[in-house]
Amino acid sequence: MRTLARALAFGFSIISVSMMSATVVSAARISNPVAVFAGIDKITGRITTFDVYIDETVQYGALQVTPKVCYSRDETEAQRVDGFVEVDEITLDRKIRRIFTGWMFADSPGLNAVEHAIYDVWLTGCKQQSDVPAPDAATN
């Protein structure tokens, strides 16, 4: 019985030491200056893809989309693109109403997409450069 107790104690000490020496490996998040969105106009059925620079606002129909951050992983890792986004609606009486603030995930577009009566918007990716000219820093 003592031998069994010693063996168990020795086994537990090996397990605890091996657990303490385990290293946590995580993919580096890359912060990107451009977020890529897709939107659908439910009236016409037209899907549009558009680039938005971080902290800039782009109007899509009656929605104003402003990405705050857009993260991706390097090419050696499985891509998990996510971004923190604010979306405002311009109402018929020209007032601006916040309809979404939160994280969007490109891998799961249905999880946190903006669903509006006419327009839906979701994050599709992040990138370092865009064909769209960068906003002028002097106008900010």
C-alpha positions, 0 to 999 in steps of 0.5 A: 500500500505504501508503494502504491501511495509513493508511486501515485505521489511521484506520478502526480509530481511529474504531472504537475512539473510537466504542466508548469513547464508547458509553454503557451503558444499563440499566434501574433495579432497583426494590426491592419490599417484597412478593414474590408467589408461586404454589404448587401442592398436587400432591395436590389440584391446587389452585394458591394465590397468596400475598404475602410481605413481604421477610424474613418467613416464610410457611408453605405446606403443609410449606414455609416461604418467606422472600424476601430481596429482590424486584426489578422494573423501572419501567413503561417497561421490559420487566418482569424480576422476580427475587428471592432466596428461601430455602425450608425444609421441615418434616419429619415429625419436626418438623425444619426442613431448607433445601431451596432458597436462590437466585434465582427469576425470574418470567419463567422459573418452571421455571428455579429453582422449588422442586419438592417431593414434594407442593408446588411454589412459584415467584415470580410478581411483586413489588409495593409494596403488599399486601392482607395486613397488614404484619408488626408491626415490634415483633415482629421 
